[in-house]
Amino acid sequence: MSQSDLNSSVETQLKQNFLRDNIISQGYDAEKFSDFLSDRKTGKTILLENIYIYSLDGTNIDSWTISELKDVMKFKIYQNNFFRWSRNS
């Protein structure tokens, strides 16, 4: 495994842990949050050096940085008055 692959794997694990700790473990609806992530990023096209490279899949954790996940979670909490979109109770 290359260093780049290892770094990517560690970053993916950090993001998964963050989502598990802050969404699932807190009793929030993971599917609704996933839908929200999809709405925020799916179909966005990345432009590098004036060449369209690829479109993002908002449900793919690798489409997000940990910082973006933290920001979007804070936004979702604010937007919906502390996850009015559903806590599993």
TORBAPA-469003 format. One record per atom (N, C-alpha, C, CB): y, x, z; residue in three letters; atom name. Coordinates in pm, whole numbers, padded with zeros to 5 digits, m for minus. Glycine has a CB too. Example, Ala and Ser with C-alpha at 12.3 -4.5 7.8 and 13.67 -1.06 7.14 Angstrom:
      Y      X      Z lumnu nugu
 m00569  01319  00780   Ala    N
 m00450  01230  00780   Ala   CA
 m00330  01320  00780   Ala    C
 m00447  01131  00905   Ala   CB
 m00225  01285  00708   Ser    N
 m00106  01367  00714   Ser   CA
  00003  01290  00787   Ser    C
 m00060  01408  00572   Ser   CB
***
This chain:
      Y      X      Z lumnu nugu
 m00117  00085  00000   Met    N
  00000  00000  00000   Met   CA
  00124  00090  00000   Met    C
  00000 m00097  00123   Met   CB
  00216  00063 m00089   Ser    N
  00337  00144 m00098   Ser   CA
  00433  00108  00015   Ser    C
  00406  00125 m00235   Ser   CB
  00530  00194  00039   Gln    N
  00631  00168  00142   Gln   CA
  00708  00040  00112   Gln    C
  00728  00287  00153   Gln   CB
  00738  00018 m00014   Ser    N
  00809 m00103 m00055   Ser   CA
  00728 m00228 m00023   Ser    C
  00842 m00098 m00205   Ser   CB
  00598 m00224 m00053   Asp    N
  00510 m00338 m00022   Asp   CA
  00503 m00361  00128   Asp    C
  00370 m00315 m00078   Asp   CB
  00495 m00253  00204   Leu    N
  00490 m00263  00349   Leu   CA
  00618 m00324  00404   Leu    C
  00466 m00125  00412   Leu   CB
  00733 m00279  00355   Asn    N
  00861 m00335  00398   Asn   CA
  00870 m00483  00365   Asn    C
  00977 m00260  00332   Asn   CB
  00825 m00520  00247   Ser    N
  00827 m00659  00205   Ser   CA
  00737 m00744  00294   Ser    C
  00785 m00672  00059   Ser   CB
  00621 m00691  00326   Ser    N
  00527 m00761  00412   Ser   CA
  00584 m00781  00553   Ser    C
  00395 m00684  00420   Ser   CB
  00648 m00679  00607   Val    N
  00709 m00688  00740   Val   CA
  00823 m00789  00738   Val    C
  00761 m00549  00785   Val   CB
  00905 m00786  00634   Glu    N
  01017 m00881  00623   Glu   CA
  00965 m01025  00613   Glu    C
  01104 m00848  00500   Glu   CB
  00860 m01046  00534   Thr    N
  00801 m01179  00522   Thr   CA
  00750 m01227  00657   Thr    C
  00687 m01179  00418   Thr   CB
  00685 m01139  00730   Gln    N
  00633 m01175  00864   Gln   CA
  00747 m01210  00959   Gln    C
  00549 m01060  00922   Gln   CB
  00857 m01135  00954   Leu    N
  00972 m01165  01038   Leu   CA
  01028 m01304  01006   Leu    C
  01082 m01058  01019   Leu   CB
  01037 m01336  00878   Lys    N
  01089 m01468  00838   Lys   CA
  00995 m01579  00883   Lys    C
  01109 m01473  00685   Lys   CB
  00864 m01558  00866   Gln    N
  00767 m01658  00910   Gln   CA
  00775 m01680  01060   Gln    C
  00624 m01616  00870   Gln   CB
  00786 m01571  01136   Asn    N
  00799 m01582  01281   Asn   CA
  00926 m01657  01320   Asn    C
  00799 m01443  01346   Asn   CB
  01036 m01625  01252   Phe    N
  01163 m01693  01280   Phe   CA
  01149 m01844  01258   Phe    C
  01275 m01636  01191   Phe   CB
  01092 m01882  01144   Leu    N
  01077 m02025  01115   Leu   CA
  00980 m02092  01213   Leu    C
  01027 m02045  00971   Leu   CB
  00872 m02026  01246   Arg    N
  00777 m02083  01341   Arg   CA
  00844 m02102  01478   Arg    C
  00651 m01992  01355   Arg   CB
  00918 m02000  01524   Asp    N
  00982 m02006  01655   Asp   CA
  01096 m02106  01662   Asp    C
  01033 m01870  01693   Asp   CB
  01169 m02121  01553   Asn    N
  01291 m02203  01556   Asn   CA
  01277 m02340  01493   Asn    C
  01399 m02131  01488   Asn   CB
  01173 m02364  01421   Ile    N
  01151 m02496  01360   Ile   CA
  01026 m02560  01419   Ile    C
  01138 m02484  01205   Ile   CB
  00912 m02502  01392   Ile    N
  00785 m02563  01432   Ile   CA
  00770 m02569  01584   Ile    C
  00668 m02484  01371   Ile   CB
  00790 m02457  01652   Ser    N
  00773 m02453  01798   Ser   CA
  00873 m02540  01872   Ser    C
  00784 m02310  01847   Ser   CB
  00986 m02567  01809   Gln    N
  01087 m02652  01870   Gln   CA
  01063 m02800  01842   Gln    C
  01226 m02611  01822   Gln   CB
  00959 m02828  01762   Gly    N
  00923 m02967  01735   Gly   CA
  00997 m03031  01619   Gly    C
  00945 m03047  01856   Gly   CB
  01065 m02952  01540   Tyr    N
  01136 m03006  01425   Tyr   CA
  01041 m03026  01309   Tyr    C
  01252 m02915  01385   Tyr   CB
  01076 m03113  01219   Asp    N
  00992 m03146  01105   Asp   CA
  00999 m03035  01000   Asp    C
  01036 m03281  01043   Asp   CB
  00893 m02955  00993   Ala    N
  00890 m02839  00903   Ala   CA
  00895 m02882  00757   Ala    C
  00764 m02757  00927   Ala   CB
  00833 m02992  00723   Glu    N
  00834 m03038  00584   Glu   CA
  00975 m03078  00540   Glu    C
  00739 m03156  00566   Glu   CB
  01048 m03144  00627   Lys    N
  01186 m03181  00593   Lys   CA
  01275 m03058  00581   Lys    C
  01244 m03278  00698   Lys   CB
  01251 m02960  00667   Phe    N
  01329 m02836  00657   Phe   CA
  01295 m02763  00528   Phe    C
  01302 m02746  00778   Phe   CB
  01168 m02762  00490   Ser    N
  01126 m02701  00364   Ser   CA
  01193 m02770  00246   Ser    C
  00973 m02706  00350   Ser   CB
  01198 m02903  00251   Asp    N
  01267 m02979  00145   Asp   CA
  01414 m02940  00138   Asp    C
  01253 m03131  00169   Asp   CB
  01476 m02924  00254   Phe    N
  01616 m02884  00261   Phe   CA
  01635 m02746  00198   Phe    C
  01666 m02884  00408   Phe   CB
  01545 m02652  00230   Leu    N
  01553 m02517  00171   Leu   CA
  01538 m02524  00020   Leu    C
  01444 m02425  00230   Leu   CB
  01446 m02607 m00025   Ser    N
  01425 m02623 m00169   Ser   CA
  01551 m02675 m00237   Ser    C
  01308 m02719 m00196   Ser   CB
  01615 m02773 m00175   Asp    N
  01739 m02830 m00231   Asp   CA
  01850 m02726 m00237   Asp    C
  01784 m02950 m00149   Asp   CB
  01852 m02634 m00141   Arg    N
  01959 m02534 m00135   Arg   CA
  01945 m02425 m00239   Arg    C
  01963 m02472  00002   Arg   CB
  01822 m02395 m00285   Lys    N
  01806 m02277 m00368   Lys   CA
  01727 m02299 m00497   Lys    C
  01740 m02172 m00290   Lys   CB
  01644 m02398 m00506   Thr    N
  01560 m02413 m00624   Thr   CA
  01645 m02432 m00749   Thr    C
  01466 m02532 m00606   Thr   CB
  01606 m02360 m00852   Gly    N
  01674 m02373 m00980   Gly   CA
  01795 m02283 m00997   Gly    C
  01714 m02513 m01000   Gly   CB
  01836 m02217 m00890   Lys    N
  01948 m02125 m00901   Lys   CA
  01903 m02003 m00981   Lys    C
  02001 m02082 m00760   Lys   CB
  01980 m01966 m01077   Thr    N
  01942 m01854 m01164   Thr   CA
  02014 m01728 m01119   Thr    C
  01976 m01885 m01312   Thr   CB
  01940 m01621 m01114   Ile    N
  01995 m01492 m01074   Ile   CA
  02045 m01420 m01200   Ile    C
  01888 m01406 m00999   Ile   CB
  02166 m01371 m01193   Leu    N
  02227 m01298 m01305   Leu   CA
  02247 m01153 m01262   Leu    C
  02363 m01363 m01348   Leu   CB
  02180 m01064 m01330   Leu    N
  02195 m00921 m01303   Leu   CA
  02240 m00852 m01431   Leu    C
  02062 m00859 m01250   Leu   CB
  02351 m00782 m01419   Glu    N
  02405 m00708 m01533   Glu   CA
  02411 m00795 m01659   Glu    C
  02320 m00585 m01560   Glu   CB
  02462 m00917 m01641   Asn    N
  02483 m01013 m01750   Asn   CA
  02353 m01057 m01819   Asn    C
  02574 m00953 m01852   Asn   CB
  02241 m01040 m01751   Ile    N
  02113 m01085 m01806   Ile   CA
  02051 m01181 m01705   Ile    C
  02016 m00964 m01836   Ile   CB
  02013 m01300 m01750   Tyr    N
  01947 m01394 m01661   Tyr   CA
  01806 m01347 m01634   Tyr    C
  01948 m01536 m01720   Tyr   CB
  01774 m01326 m01510   Ile    N
  01647 m01266 m01472   Ile   CA
  01543 m01372 m01434   Ile    C
  01667 m01169 m01357   Ile   CB
  01573 m01455 m01340   Tyr    N
  01475 m01552 m01294   Tyr   CA
  01543 m01664 m01217   Tyr    C
  01367 m01485 m01208   Tyr   CB
  01472 m01772 m01199   Ser    N
  01518 m01881 m01116   Ser   CA
  01447 m01874 m00982   Ser    C
  01494 m02018 m01184   Ser   CB
  01516 m01915 m00880   Leu    N
  01460 m01910 m00746   Leu   CA
  01381 m02036 m00713   Leu    C
  01571 m01890 m00644   Leu   CB
  01286 m02019 m00626   Asp    N
  01210 m02130 m00569   Asp   CA
  01247 m02136 m00422   Asp    C
  01054 m02112 m00589   Asp   CB
  01322 m02236 m00384   Gly    N
  01372 m02247 m00247   Gly   CA
  01264 m02258 m00142   Gly    C
  01461 m02364 m00236   Gly   CB
  01144 m02301 m00180   Thr    N
  01036 m02312 m00082   Thr   CA
  00961 m02180 m00064   Thr    C
  00939 m02420 m00122   Thr   CB
  00990 m02082 m00147   Asn    N
  00926 m01950 m00135   Asn   CA
  01006 m01867 m00035   Asn    C
  00917 m01878 m00275   Asn   CB
  00942 m01830  00073   Ile    N
  01011 m01756  00179   Ile   CA
  01072 m01627  00129   Ile    C
  00914 m01726  00293   Ile   CB
  01015 m01568  00024   Asp    N
  01068 m01444 m00030   Asp   CA
  01197 m01464 m00110   Asp    C
  00964 m01378 m00118   Asp   CB
  01236 m01590 m00132   Ser    N
  01363 m01619 m00198   Ser   CA
  01480 m01610 m00100   Ser    C
  01360 m01758 m00262   Ser   CB
  01450 m01597  00027   Trp    N
  01550 m01600  00132   Trp   CA
  01549 m01469  00211   Trp    C
  01527 m01718  00226   Trp   CB
  01668 m01429  00255   Thr    N
  01676 m01320  00352   Thr   CA
  01669 m01384  00490   Thr    C
  01807 m01234  00334   Thr   CB
  01639 m01306  00592   Ile    N
  01636 m01359  00728   Ile   CA
  01775 m01409  00768   Ile    C
  01588 m01251  00828   Ile   CB
  01878 m01340  00724   Ser    N
  02015 m01381  00753   Ser   CA
  02046 m01517  00690   Ser    C
  02115 m01275  00702   Ser   CB
  02002 m01537  00566   Glu    N
  02024 m01666  00499   Glu   CA
  01949 m01778  00571   Glu    C
  01978 m01659  00352   Glu   CB
  01827 m01751  00616   Leu    N
  01750 m01853  00689   Leu   CA
  01821 m01892  00818   Leu    C
  01608 m01802  00720   Leu   CB
  01874 m01793  00889   Lys    N
  01948 m01821  01012   Lys   CA
  02072 m01906  00982   Lys    C
  01989 m01690  01082   Lys   CB
  02143 m01869  00878   Asp    N
  02265 m01942  00841   Asp   CA
  02234 m02086  00799   Asp    C
  02338 m01870  00729   Asp   CB
  02131 m02103  00718   Val    N
  02099 m02237  00669   Val   CA
  02046 m02323  00784   Val    C
  01995 m02230  00555   Val   CB
  01976 m02264  00879   Met    N
  01930 m02341  00994   Met   CA
  02049 m02387  01078   Met    C
  01833 m02257  01078   Met   CB
  02145 m02298  01102   Lys    N
  02265 m02336  01176   Lys   CA
  02341 m02446  01103   Lys    C
  02357 m02213  01197   Lys   CB
  02351 m02434  00971   Phe    N
  02418 m02536  00891   Phe   CA
  02346 m02670  00903   Phe    C
  02426 m02493  00744   Phe   CB
  02213 m02666  00896   Lys    N
  02134 m02789  00903   Lys   CA
  02152 m02855  01039   Lys    C
  01986 m02760  00877   Lys   CB
  02153 m02776  01145   Ile    N
  02175 m02832  01279   Ile   CA
  02312 m02897  01286   Ile    C
  02162 m02722  01387   Ile   CB
  02415 m02827  01239   Tyr    N
  02551 m02880  01242   Tyr   CA
  02563 m03006  01157   Tyr    C
  02650 m02775  01194   Tyr   CB
  02511 m02998  01035   Gln    N
  02523 m03108  00940   Gln   CA
  02457 m03235  00992   Gln    C
  02462 m03069  00807   Gln   CB
  02347 m03220  01060   Asn    N
  02270 m03337  01101   Asn   CA
  02269 m03358  01252   Asn    C
  02129 m03324  01053   Asn   CB
  02372 m03310  01318   Asn    N
  02386 m03333  01461   Asn   CA
  02257 m03301  01535   Asn    C
  02427 m03477  01487   Asn   CB
  02221 m03177  01531   Phe    N
  02103 m03126  01598   Phe   CA
  01975 m03190  01547   Phe    C
  02115 m03148  01746   Phe   CB
  01952 m03176  01421   Phe    N
  01827 m03217  01357   Phe   CA
  01798 m03365  01370   Phe    C
  01714 m03139  01414   Phe   CB
  01897 m03444  01351   Arg    N
  01876 m03588  01350   Arg   CA
  01770 m03623  01246   Arg    C
  02008 m03663  01321   Arg   CB
  01748 m03532  01149   Trp    N
  01649 m03554  01045   Trp   CA
  01508 m03548  01099   Trp    C
  01665 m03453  00935   Trp   CB
  01495 m03533  01232   Ser    N
  01366 m03560  01295   Ser   CA
  01308 m03446  01372   Ser    C
  01271 m03600  01194   Ser   CB
  01289 m03473  01494   Arg    N
  01210 m03389  01583   Arg   CA
  01078 m03462  01601   Arg    C
  01283 m03362  01723   Arg   CB
  00970 m03390  01595   Asn    N
  00839 m03453  01622   Asn   CA
  00828 m03472  01772   Asn    C
  00719 m03365  01567   Asn   CB
  00826 m03595  01816   Ser    N
  00821 m03620  01962   Ser   CA
  00693 m03690  01997   Ser    C
  00941 m03703  02008   Ser   CB
***
